Amino acid sequence: MKGIILGIDNILATGKEDDAQIDSWILNETGRLINFLQKNGIQPIVLANRDWFLNGQRLKDFFTNKWGDFQWFIANIDGTPHKPSKDSINHVLSVMGWNKNETVYLGNTDADMKTAVNGGLLFLNATWYEQTNYYGFEFTSPLDVARFVDIFCLRENLWHYCINHQGLEFYSLGTYGFLEQKYAVYSQDAKEAAKNGRGHPDFWIKYLLSTVYFSGMHERIDYIAPYPGHQQGGALSVMEEATIAFAKCFRKKYLKDLIIRHTTSIKSSSARNSGKSLDHLNQLNTIMLNDCPSYGNDKTYKKSPLKSGKAVLVLDDICTEGYSFEAARAYIKQTGAEVICLSLLKTIVKDYRQIVSVSSFNPFEPNQFTSISEIFRHPYNNYISSPLSHEEIGSKLQAYDNWQWPNSI
């Protein structure tokens, strides 16, 4: 992350442009935020449609005197377009030399939200003066923004595990395992968050979605879909609200019921405990696609939106050998759409088993496969892209609950 764009209204001040009002506590806390960003090499800039004044003094000059000089972009000055046009964002990015996925937008008003959405930036919704919309990630104080930046934006590693092979794209954030303490530290927390909403679901969804953003993956997809749980009708819904908010920021659709579990599958843990072995058929024969999936506020497509030229990001909590993702890929690719698979964690040691090909079938109805002709086995150790990611995730999770301003801020 290189930069953060700030609105003024309900962020730095309230009131009218010619008669700004500033809360003293918020003034102090936003000053600490600016100081924190600058000390960590992140440039704050202000983007506004017109000059603001505080007791007859330009707000720009007031804040410059308090916090030092940093860039302000005011519409109609030096070629800056008006918000909420995407041109205003493109102008800022061009002047600053930033890419979109290196930049976030901190705002509050509808104009701020629309500017971020039009410009394709992650929207951080500041609610410390008041809440005016429900887009993006919400923050109740400048300290919360600083914590988000420190935990999720100042990172060395994006992916722990990555496979990109003959149409398969699979990524995970970290390693799932209990036998080694370095993985066990966060493995149980991630599982509890995804399965039961316990632990730190807010941490994991922000870690996941911020990685999607900073990697630029969000620009390549049209839809986001959860992989369902093992029970008939089950779905991964614990983190749904935040994922919907993220999708709306980039005009993507969250299809909560795209992949349907029409028959209860055998749980991997149950199979292991009973000495049974599972394969792809456990997933292939128990899911199907919904040809009229729902999106938004319970809106429903009249026909499947999936086709050639579209891409779906499929989310799951823990990937072991890839059976779930491969079933999702097999079904979705029958529509002509592309698939990117993303899990919180990848089970240690277990190889990923890719389905190389499958005969044509109707993905919108239950199917009964009897065998899979060709499987490509990806050795676990060959695809670890960031060997030290577990240390970073563990330290970030540990710092998350008790994060405070550094002593030097």
Secondary structure, 3 states (H helix, E strand, C coil): CCEEEECCECCCEEEECCEEECCHHHHHHHHHHHHHHHHCCCEEEEEECCCCEECCEEHHHHHHHHHCCCCEEECCCCCCCCCCCHHHHHHHHHHHCCCHHHEEEEECCHHHHHHHHHHCCEEEEECCCCCCCCCCEEECCHHHHHHHHHHHHCCCCCCCEEEEECCEEEEEEEEECCCCHHHHHHHHHHHHHHHHCCCCHHHHHHHHHHHHHHCCHHHHCCEEEECCCCCCCCCCCCCHHHHHHHHHHCCCEECCCCEEECCCCCCHHHHHHCCCCCCCHHHHCCEEECCCCEECCCEECCCCCCCCCCEEEEEEEEECCCHHHHHHHHHHHCCCCEEEEEEEEEECCCCEEEECCCCCCCCCCCCCCCCCCCEEEECHHHHECCCCHHHHHHHHHHHHCCCCCCCCC
